[in-house]
Amino acid sequence: MSAQGSSVAVIGGGLGGLAAACVAAARGHKVTLYDKNAWIGGKAAVLHEDGFRFDMGPTILTVPRVLERIFAEAGRNLSDYLDLVRLDPQWRCFFDDGTQIDLQENIDAMASAMDRFAPGKNTGEGYKRFQEISAHLHEISNKFFFWKPVEDLFDTINIRANMNPGTLRDVLSLRMGSSVAGTIRSKVKDERLAQMLDHFTQYVGSSPYGSPAVLCAIAHMQAADGVWYPMGGTRAVAEALAKLATELGATIRTDSDIASLKIVNNAVEGVVLASGETVAYDNVISNMDSIRTYRELVGGEVGEHYAKKDFEPACSGVVLYLGLNKRYDHVLHHDFVFSRDPEEEFDYIYRRGEPAPDPTCYLAAPAATDPSVAPEGGEALYVLVHTPYLRPHHDWSQMFPAYRQVIIDKLKRTAGMADIEERIVVERHLTPQDIHDRYKVLNGAIYGLASHGKFMGAFKPGNRSRQVQGLYLAGGAAHPGPGMPMVMMSGWIAADALDADSKAENLRDVS
Ligand SMILES: Cc1cc2nc3c(=O)[nH]c(=O)nc-3n(C[C@H](O)[C@H](O)[C@H](O)COP(=O)(O)OP(=O)(O)OC[C@H]3O[C@@H](n4cnc5c(N)ncnc54)[C@H](O)[C@@H]3O)c2cc1C
């Protein structure tokens, strides 16, 4: 390792890998980022088709302060790289009984809207109490989970050293043993509003009935930090990070599949490309799915250990990209078209492992915010339905046509889009199998690992490998988890841990 910083390979140019590359390069390391695909950004990909432009993966950007912190690492202002527009109301919600409500950022305004929506049930007060719990859980998450390389509770809370009343209070207030769905329903006594709030756990591809209460913190983050649209689409986030990484001296190599790591005496010495080329590095940050990193890139006993462990993939999904010749004026930029029964829906997706018969559809209709997505007057409508992760008997080439019809029928029935088929002029789609093949994920999972388990469900493989020295992990299947802000935080944590270890090693070398 040189005094100028270590040499670092980043495997994967998803948002987590790009964030890690930026932070490592800003701290003076010599970074090369490899991605097997021809584009950078991983799931934050873009589709151009006959004058329409679709974000293919993430569409809802929250907690932009994570991005700000990454740009600040290099002394840059995020606003010089990205034009972010705040969206409020955040989502329009269409329920199966024909009613609708807008999720607003302001908690008091939302509480009043809830009281008007479901009179006599005290839902507004219940929502305020829920948001208070959510804010407190966020505070605890900030203290123990965020911006640090955590793998389990013992990594973050030194039970023996810190077992004072304050720590005990914090641990107890994590509400271990309670689920997100239970916490919501204890405060908000209207099934439709509870269903709306359940959907924060869909940001992490997990069932609200199986997820630990600490994930309620997402509701606070969205209310406090807002929902944002980067002009040019979420694709612009990947492009901004790639620009920053390049300006900081990182090299980006696309069409470069990494087949394995060179490991000697449990320490990383380099990467081996599928082409057979071997390149030496002091450190590696893997943005490939963490379980597949251990199984396929590390291999040996460590790989076998991870192959035997019972990790549950998060959900997968089907996306329809519909170029419409006419916009719908009654939808917002982000919309949820809810299923008839959340318990039935989540039971199908997360327990039975089959697509739900009456699914919730998430819609992005960005043309009103960004007319460049479609020819004049048209809409680049994006429809996402969560499905189970891939099971051996799932053949989406057979399953897709019938499920597409289920989705279209749902939009006609519940979203007021009776004439949608007449408006479609361009149509493409993405299935769980496509997601699996394009991004090298675990069983087609969109959001890495599920956060199921009311006690330890929030924990993921840590960012500093305990098994292989010099290996760091970033991305949706590593701590702190999936979604744009969390994977970028994960990249920051991985690069920060690498930097701290390199500095400690340099100090040892000179002493
Ligand atoms: C349809 C869809 C909708 C979503 N909606 C939202 C949303 O609205 N809001 C939100 O916040 N999040 C959303 N997400 C989740 C979000 O996109 C992900 O959590 C995040 O983008 C994942 O980033 P990542 O860093 O884990 O890497 P990924 O995007 O998974 O990228 C990993 C990269 O690594 C590359 N790679 C893997 N293995 C290798 C290898 N061996 N060699 C070289 N390259 C390799 C892959 O090619 C890929 O480019 C959505 C995802 C999808 C698919």
Ligand as a Chemical Component Dictionary entry (heavy atoms), coordinates in Angstrom:
data_LIG
# 
_chem_comp.id                   LIG 
_chem_comp.type                 NON-POLYMER 
_chem_comp.pdbx_formal_charge   0 
_chem_comp.three_letter_code    LIG 
# 
loop_
_chem_comp_atom.comp_id 
_chem_comp_atom.atom_id 
_chem_comp_atom.alt_atom_id 
_chem_comp_atom.type_symbol 
_chem_comp_atom.charge 
_chem_comp_atom.model_Cartn_x 
_chem_comp_atom.model_Cartn_y 
_chem_comp_atom.model_Cartn_z 
_chem_comp_atom.pdbx_ordinal 
LIG C1  C1  C 0 -38.152 -2.052  -10.157 1  
LIG C2  C2  C 0 -37.456 -1.430  -8.987  2  
LIG C3  C3  C 0 -38.044 -0.371  -8.306  3  
LIG C4  C4  C 0 -37.401 0.227   -7.222  4  
LIG N1  N1  N 0 -37.958 1.331   -6.638  5  
LIG C5  C5  C 0 -37.258 2.010   -5.698  6  
LIG C6  C6  C 0 -37.672 3.305   -5.276  7  
LIG O1  O1  O 0 -38.648 3.853   -5.770  8  
LIG N2  N2  N 0 -36.934 3.942   -4.327  9  
LIG C7  C7  C 0 -35.801 3.408   -3.803  10 
LIG O2  O2  O 0 -35.158 4.044   -2.965  11 
LIG N3  N3  N 0 -35.367 2.191   -4.212  12 
LIG C8  C8  C 0 -36.054 1.496   -5.152  13 
LIG N4  N4  N 0 -35.595 0.314   -5.643  14 
LIG C9  C9  C 0 -34.436 -0.301  -4.976  15 
LIG C10 C10 C 0 -33.140 0.356   -5.405  16 
LIG O3  O3  O 0 -33.119 0.437   -6.793  17 
LIG C11 C11 C 0 -31.995 -0.508  -4.942  18 
LIG O4  O4  O 0 -32.044 -0.722  -3.525  19 
LIG C12 C12 C 0 -30.661 0.117   -5.264  20 
LIG O5  O5  O 0 -30.652 0.804   -6.498  21 
LIG C13 C13 C 0 -29.669 -1.019  -5.306  22 
LIG O6  O6  O 0 -28.382 -0.502  -5.386  23 
LIG P1  P1  P 0 -27.140 -1.427  -5.119  24 
LIG O7  O7  O 0 -25.993 -0.534  -4.818  25 
LIG O8  O8  O 0 -27.453 -2.481  -4.122  26 
LIG O9  O9  O 0 -26.780 -2.089  -6.488  27 
LIG P2  P2  P 0 -27.532 -2.667  -7.818  28 
LIG O10 O10 O 0 -28.383 -1.626  -8.417  29 
LIG O11 O11 O 0 -28.089 -3.990  -7.480  30 
LIG O12 O12 O 0 -26.252 -2.819  -8.710  31 
LIG C14 C14 C 0 -25.277 -3.796  -8.513  32 
LIG C15 C15 C 0 -24.400 -3.772  -9.743  33 
LIG O13 O13 O 0 -23.356 -4.721  -9.567  34 
LIG C16 C16 C 0 -23.112 -5.331  -10.813 35 
LIG N5  N5  N 0 -22.488 -6.622  -10.540 36 
LIG C17 C17 C 0 -22.984 -7.623  -9.756  37 
LIG N6  N6  N 0 -22.107 -8.628  -9.713  38 
LIG C18 C18 C 0 -21.038 -8.254  -10.452 39 
LIG C19 C19 C 0 -19.800 -8.875  -10.765 40 
LIG N7  N7  N 0 -19.474 -10.080 -10.294 41 
LIG N8  N8  N 0 -18.924 -8.214  -11.570 42 
LIG C20 C20 C 0 -19.221 -6.964  -12.046 43 
LIG N9  N9  N 0 -20.390 -6.345  -11.783 44 
LIG C21 C21 C 0 -21.272 -6.976  -10.987 45 
LIG C22 C22 C 0 -24.477 -5.456  -11.457 46 
LIG O14 O14 O 0 -24.339 -5.509  -12.857 47 
LIG C23 C23 C 0 -25.122 -4.139  -11.017 48 
LIG O15 O15 O 0 -24.907 -3.127  -11.963 49 
LIG C24 C24 C 0 -36.178 -0.287  -6.766  50 
LIG C25 C25 C 0 -35.573 -1.353  -7.447  51 
LIG C26 C26 C 0 -36.194 -1.900  -8.567  52 
LIG C27 C27 C 0 -35.509 -3.009  -9.330  53 
# 
loop_
_chem_comp_bond.comp_id 
_chem_comp_bond.atom_id_1 
_chem_comp_bond.atom_id_2 
_chem_comp_bond.value_order 
_chem_comp_bond.pdbx_ordinal 
LIG C1  C2  SING 1  
LIG C2  C3  SING 2  
LIG C2  C26 DOUB 3  
LIG C3  C4  DOUB 4  
LIG C4  N1  SING 5  
LIG C4  C24 SING 6  
LIG N1  C5  DOUB 7  
LIG C5  C6  SING 8  
LIG C5  C8  SING 9  
LIG C6  O1  DOUB 10 
LIG C6  N2  SING 11 
LIG N2  C7  SING 12 
LIG C7  O2  DOUB 13 
LIG C7  N3  SING 14 
LIG N3  C8  DOUB 15 
LIG C8  N4  SING 16 
LIG N4  C9  SING 17 
LIG N4  C24 SING 18 
LIG C9  C10 SING 19 
LIG C10 O3  SING 20 
LIG C10 C11 SING 21 
LIG C11 O4  SING 22 
LIG C11 C12 SING 23 
LIG C12 O5  SING 24 
LIG C12 C13 SING 25 
LIG C13 O6  SING 26 
LIG O6  P1  SING 27 
LIG P1  O7  DOUB 28 
LIG P1  O8  SING 29 
LIG P1  O9  SING 30 
LIG O9  P2  SING 31 
LIG P2  O10 DOUB 32 
LIG P2  O11 SING 33 
LIG P2  O12 SING 34 
LIG O12 C14 SING 35 
LIG C14 C15 SING 36 
LIG C15 O13 SING 37 
LIG C15 C23 SING 38 
LIG O13 C16 SING 39 
LIG C16 N5  SING 40 
LIG C16 C22 SING 41 
LIG N5  C17 SING 42 
LIG N5  C21 SING 43 
LIG C17 N6  DOUB 44 
LIG N6  C18 SING 45 
LIG C18 C19 SING 46 
LIG C18 C21 DOUB 47 
LIG C19 N7  SING 48 
LIG C19 N8  DOUB 49 
LIG N8  C20 SING 50 
LIG C20 N9  DOUB 51 
LIG N9  C21 SING 52 
LIG C22 O14 SING 53 
LIG C22 C23 SING 54 
LIG C23 O15 SING 55 
LIG C24 C25 DOUB 56 
LIG C25 C26 SING 57 
LIG C26 C27 SING 58 
# 
